[in-house]
Amino acid sequence: MQNNAKDFDCGECNTMACETGGGAINAPIWEISGVLEATTECPKSLITADSVGWLMLYRMHESGKLPLSAKSGYGSGIYEQPNNYLSAICLIGEKLTAKI
């Protein structure tokens, strides 16, 4: 998508799909390989509160801040993180560094 960002200019879109709960937009089919199947749905409408939360966790992870340990209340090590957390962080990192 980053190679054709001009095709996803909200100022040029007249479908209002992002404000009406999603739907097709006037843009080419796009996908995020391994994460999202090919679609013409508005990318903005696919961003959920959970998505934003995971991206915030990723930024904290990248800056060396890990979730607090339930036992000690202090930042815990990478080996104390749940597998789902580590999988999500790895996936986000892979997709952010990949050339889509």
ZADO-1210 file (C-alpha; in nm, 4 decimals, padded with zeros to 6 digits):
<atoms>
<atom x="00.0000" y="00.0000" z="00.0000" code="MET" pos="1"/>
<atom x="00.2840" y="00.2396" z="00.0721" code="GLN" pos="2"/>
<atom x="00.3874" y="00.2230" z="-00.2932" code="ASN" pos="3"/>
<atom x="00.0519" y="00.3607" z="-00.4052" code="ASN" pos="4"/>
<atom x="-00.0450" y="00.5795" z="-00.1109" code="ALA" pos="5"/>
<atom x="-00.1973" y="00.8379" z="-00.3455" code="LYS" pos="6"/>
<atom x="-00.4721" y="00.5848" z="-00.4229" code="ASP" pos="7"/>
<atom x="-00.5754" y="00.5978" z="-00.0551" code="PHE" pos="8"/>
<atom x="-00.6075" y="00.9736" z="-00.0076" code="ASP" pos="9"/>
<atom x="-00.9037" y="01.0312" z="00.2264" code="CYS" pos="10"/>
<atom x="-00.9438" y="01.3823" z="00.0845" code="GLY" pos="11"/>
<atom x="-01.0124" y="01.2378" z="-00.2597" code="GLU" pos="12"/>
<atom x="-01.2518" y="00.9620" z="-00.1457" code="CYS" pos="13"/>
<atom x="-01.6220" y="01.0275" z="-00.1840" code="ASN" pos="14"/>
<atom x="-01.7528" y="00.6940" z="-00.0522" code="THR" pos="15"/>
<atom x="-01.7419" y="00.7834" z="00.3211" code="MET" pos="16"/>
<atom x="-01.6796" y="00.4128" z="00.3881" code="ALA" pos="17"/>
<atom x="-01.4647" y="00.4875" z="00.6929" code="CYS" pos="18"/>
<atom x="-01.7474" y="00.6810" z="00.8581" code="GLU" pos="19"/>
<atom x="-02.0280" y="00.4396" z="00.7701" code="THR" pos="20"/>
<atom x="-01.8708" y="00.1243" z="00.9093" code="GLY" pos="21"/>
<atom x="-01.6682" y="00.0121" z="00.6102" code="GLY" pos="22"/>
<atom x="-01.7291" y="-00.0907" z="00.2562" code="GLY" pos="23"/>
<atom x="-01.5633" y="-00.0696" z="-00.0814" code="ALA" pos="24"/>
<atom x="-01.3736" y="00.2420" z="-00.1807" code="ILE" pos="25"/>
<atom x="-01.2608" y="00.3794" z="-00.5140" code="ASN" pos="26"/>
<atom x="-00.9119" y="00.2307" z="-00.4922" code="ALA" pos="27"/>
<atom x="-00.7299" y="-00.0743" z="-00.6204" code="PRO" pos="28"/>
<atom x="-00.7498" y="-00.4091" z="-00.4455" code="ILE" pos="29"/>
<atom x="-00.4941" y="-00.4202" z="-00.1651" code="TRP" pos="30"/>
<atom x="-00.3784" y="-00.6751" z="00.0922" code="GLU" pos="31"/>
<atom x="-00.1305" y="-00.7323" z="00.3717" code="ILE" pos="32"/>
<atom x="00.0246" y="-01.0660" z="00.2899" code="SER" pos="33"/>
<atom x="-00.0218" y="-01.3183" z="00.5686" code="GLY" pos="34"/>
<atom x="-00.2480" y="-01.0857" z="00.7661" code="VAL" pos="35"/>
<atom x="-00.5336" y="-00.9548" z="00.5514" code="LEU" pos="36"/>
<atom x="-00.6799" y="-01.1040" z="00.2349" code="GLU" pos="37"/>
<atom x="-00.7131" y="-00.8941" z="-00.0790" code="ALA" pos="38"/>
<atom x="-00.9906" y="-00.6372" z="-00.0421" code="THR" pos="39"/>
<atom x="-01.1206" y="-00.3037" z="-00.1681" code="THR" pos="40"/>
<atom x="-01.2449" y="-00.2120" z="00.1798" code="GLU" pos="41"/>
<atom x="-01.1384" y="00.1195" z="00.3308" code="CYS" pos="42"/>
<atom x="-00.8188" y="00.0603" z="00.5324" code="PRO" pos="43"/>
<atom x="-00.9171" y="00.3279" z="00.7849" code="LYS" pos="44"/>
<atom x="-01.2399" y="00.1448" z="00.8697" code="SER" pos="45"/>
<atom x="-01.0404" y="-00.1677" z="00.9620" code="LEU" pos="46"/>
<atom x="-00.8477" y="00.0064" z="01.2415" code="ILE" pos="47"/>
<atom x="-01.0000" y="-00.0935" z="01.5735" code="THR" pos="48"/>
<atom x="-00.9256" y="00.0100" z="01.9303" code="ALA" pos="49"/>
<atom x="-00.7494" y="-00.3274" z="01.9679" code="ASP" pos="50"/>
<atom x="-00.5312" y="-00.2497" z="01.6638" code="SER" pos="51"/>
<atom x="-00.4283" y="00.0832" z="01.8133" code="VAL" pos="52"/>
<atom x="-00.3575" y="-00.0861" z="02.1475" code="GLY" pos="53"/>
<atom x="-00.1317" y="-00.3485" z="01.9876" code="TRP" pos="54"/>
<atom x="00.0577" y="-00.0808" z="01.7936" code="LEU" pos="55"/>
<atom x="00.1114" y="00.1108" z="02.1179" code="MET" pos="56"/>
<atom x="00.2390" y="-00.2075" z="02.2854" code="LEU" pos="57"/>
<atom x="00.4728" y="-00.2596" z="01.9903" code="TYR" pos="58"/>
<atom x="00.6154" y="00.0927" z="02.0271" code="ARG" pos="59"/>
<atom x="00.6704" y="00.0366" z="02.3990" code="MET" pos="60"/>
<atom x="00.8360" y="-00.2997" z="02.3271" code="HIS" pos="61"/>
<atom x="01.0691" y="-00.1388" z="02.0728" code="GLU" pos="62"/>
<atom x="01.1716" y="00.1246" z="02.3272" code="SER" pos="63"/>
<atom x="01.2533" y="-00.1483" z="02.5806" code="GLY" pos="64"/>
<atom x="00.9438" y="-00.1130" z="02.7975" code="LYS" pos="65"/>
<atom x="00.7789" y="-00.4471" z="02.8691" code="LEU" pos="66"/>
<atom x="00.4490" y="-00.5064" z="03.0511" code="PRO" pos="67"/>
<atom x="00.4679" y="-00.5133" z="03.4293" code="LEU" pos="68"/>
<atom x="00.5163" y="-00.8409" z="03.6058" code="SER" pos="69"/>
<atom x="00.2074" y="-00.9530" z="03.7946" code="ALA" pos="70"/>
<atom x="00.4332" y="-01.0902" z="04.0673" code="LYS" pos="71"/>
<atom x="00.6705" y="-00.8027" z="04.1319" code="SER" pos="72"/>
<atom x="00.4975" y="-00.5009" z="03.9778" code="GLY" pos="73"/>
<atom x="00.8217" y="-00.4156" z="03.7969" code="TYR" pos="74"/>
<atom x="00.9011" y="-00.4446" z="03.4289" code="GLY" pos="75"/>
<atom x="00.9445" y="-00.8085" z="03.3450" code="SER" pos="76"/>
<atom x="01.1820" y="-00.9784" z="03.1070" code="GLY" pos="77"/>
<atom x="01.1097" y="-01.1049" z="02.7605" code="ILE" pos="78"/>
<atom x="01.0907" y="-01.4634" z="02.8898" code="TYR" pos="79"/>
<atom x="00.7998" y="-01.3718" z="03.1181" code="GLU" pos="80"/>
<atom x="00.5819" y="-01.2449" z="02.8317" code="GLN" pos="81"/>
<atom x="00.2862" y="-01.4557" z="02.7113" code="PRO" pos="82"/>
<atom x="00.3312" y="-01.6321" z="02.3791" code="ASN" pos="83"/>
<atom x="00.0373" y="-01.4408" z="02.2253" code="ASN" pos="84"/>
<atom x="00.2049" y="-01.1104" z="02.3125" code="TYR" pos="85"/>
<atom x="00.5372" y="-01.2170" z="02.1618" code="LEU" pos="86"/>
<atom x="00.3680" y="-01.3527" z="01.8476" code="SER" pos="87"/>
<atom x="00.1785" y="-01.0264" z="01.7970" code="ALA" pos="88"/>
<atom x="00.4879" y="-00.8112" z="01.8512" code="ILE" pos="89"/>
<atom x="00.6887" y="-01.0240" z="01.6057" code="CYS" pos="90"/>
<atom x="00.4103" y="-01.0080" z="01.3449" code="LEU" pos="91"/>
<atom x="00.3787" y="-00.6298" z="01.3737" code="ILE" pos="92"/>
<atom x="00.7562" y="-00.5909" z="01.3463" code="GLY" pos="93"/>
<atom x="00.7714" y="-00.8135" z="01.0381" code="GLU" pos="94"/>
<atom x="00.4903" y="-00.6248" z="00.8643" code="LYS" pos="95"/>
<atom x="00.6291" y="-00.2808" z="00.9492" code="LEU" pos="96"/>
<atom x="00.9687" y="-00.3676" z="00.8042" code="THR" pos="97"/>
<atom x="00.8374" y="-00.5579" z="00.4997" code="ALA" pos="98"/>
<atom x="00.7926" y="-00.3857" z="00.1681" code="LYS" pos="99"/>
<atom x="00.4215" y="-00.4224" z="00.1044" code="ILE" pos="100"/>
</atoms>
